Amino acid sequence: MCDCVLPCSFQPGSEEVIHWLKPEDKDLTVHSYYYSRDQLKQQSQPYRGRTALFNDQIPKGNASLLLRGLTLQDQGRYKCYTSTIKGNKESFINIAVEGTEYVHVTCLFSEDCVLPCSFQPDSEEVIHWHKLEDKVPASQGLTVHSYYYSRDQLKQQNQPYRGRTALFNDQIPKGNASLLLRGLTLQDQGRYKCYTSTINGNKESFINITVEGTEHLSVYDDHFMAAPCVMSTLLQLQSAWWTYITGSHSTKKNANLYFPGRIAVIVAAAATAVTILVVKCYLLKGKL
């Protein structure tokens, strides 16, 4: 979903009154301003929490409206009514909402992940990847990766992504703006925006990343062999421990300790904080 600015201007004067309406829907009240402040008691339900004026610009004659999280229901004809002691004015704006590409990607915790994005190839390519956050305009999301002037531009890259991102630069002239994100963490989960621009126009695509646990089977050295009893999952954990069962005896120990014999893994969980739990059980090489 994108944000949209509906332009509207008027001759500056005192005692400003601004009403944004949608005439096609029985004059739905989109946003109102008078007595030097927003007046939202009569605002229609579909627009609550989604609109804003540029209040510091109103004395300069700017009555433009910011409409957040555009939906198909928002398209249509809008009226901007403005009034001052010098008179009043009505302006009409048509909004056409076009579909945007929305992709869902599931990636594995601690692994690398490719966020797909493509565009119509042309010259003067500009690519911006942002992570979107709740209650923050799409234009103000975290900067994940940027590319322009034919090279990566990482000075504005946010700290969590430094050293972890890459484009497929040799593929950019072919319209590939996909992003490689290395060493996925839980914090990487969420919604991303891929903005691309060339001399022929621009495009926005949106990608949702879901992070899941992994399964591993590996040999560590000559003394220990990883058995096929790995459990990886996203859990709500307060505490966790392993119960090691050797014969008829069981012992609770911390993780990463190795014991001879067949190992069973038991995890106790309580809902408090999110974490990734990777539990591994081992068989000691030799006679069991």
Secondary structure, DSSP 8 states (H G I E B T S, - for coil): ---EEE--B----SS-EEEEEEGGGTSEEEEEEETTEE--TT--GGGTTTEEE-GGGGGGTB--EEE-S--GGG-EEEEEEEEETTEEEEEEEEE-----EEEEEEEETTS-EEE--B----SS-EEEEEEE-TTS-GGGSEEEEEEETTEE--TT--GGGTTTEEE-GGGGGGTB--EEE-S--GGG-EEEEEEEEETTEEEEEEEEEEEE------B-SSSEEE-S--EEEEEEES---EEEEETTEEEEE-TT---SS---------SSEEEEEEE--EEESS--
